[in-house]
């Protein structure tokens, strides 16, 4: 490990980001949760929004879940937001609102795994815990030319050991800048230089030690065992309106995608087929149908159709108990999935297609 070269590269090339300018474990935690499965450019906006609305962990703990989900809207993986809220409440109840920095204490909080605990502990206090995120997996797999799949139990153990060994070597070197700086440096190196495609090896401060570069295997690292199968699902949303400007929504429940978010009443079919207007227990006029592009999630491909339906008076109809009648203009007050958000943006700018 060329400590001086890594330190120099990081000082010259790292991106200036607000969570790197603080030792506050709460703000570091916020950034780490937001940045999971999220690009930095997008995550920055959400981070600033959360910090402005919830400047302390106590403020986040005191919020209701709906507000947290509304602020999270657009980031996807909504279990992260629910875990964030639950962990904030745990910090208030168990630690009197003082966010812990010890790795073992952090690991007990809802939604905090090995990576996040290591990141918070090292960034806040320079605790000697190595972080291993996607960028670090890629960097280590090339630096050490490891061909063990990163998405296997054996691979995760091997990479965790390798990451810890390199961190200890760095901390034993003269001129090291601490565990937090090391972890930030290797993550940034993976993000900016050791990229998935066409890595900039000539700009890498560790290139002279890179075994994959020496062996000509950089384009084959890291190795993955296989991708998850994406199951197709077919959603028919009933966008009901009446002349008074009202619509109907309901909240998703159960152990399914988008749990806790709001959406228009939904009919799910087993195949890509039309639905019968008889699904509604009252008279209504079906005005138009809008088929959305495929909506791809990690394990699902959603084929969604929105049916624009008019009826006389939603408040006078025999609707199910879990349907909520609201003014259409208040839809923005509810946390909705990205798919519904895309549909609303589409109908705001494009005339509906005839049924």
Buried (B, 14 or more C-beta within 10 A) or exposed (E): BBBEBBBEBBEEBBEEBEBBEBEBBBBBBBBBBBBBEBEEEEBBEBBEEBBEEBEBBBBBBEBEEBBBBBBBBBBBBBEBBBBBBBBBBBBBEEEEBEBBBBBEBBBEBBBBEBBBBBBBBBBBBBBBBBBBBBBBBBBBBBBBBBEBBBBBEEBBEBBBEBBBEBBBEBBEBEEBBBBBBBBBBBBBBBBBBBEEEEBEBEEBBBBEBBBBBEEEBBEEBBBEEEEEEBEEBBBBBBBBBBEEEBBBBBBBEEEEBBBBBBBBBEBEBEEEEEBEBEEBEEEBEBBBBBEBEEBEBEEBEBBBBBBBBEBEEBEEBEBEEEBEBBEBEEBEEBBBBBBBBEBBEBBEEEEBEEE
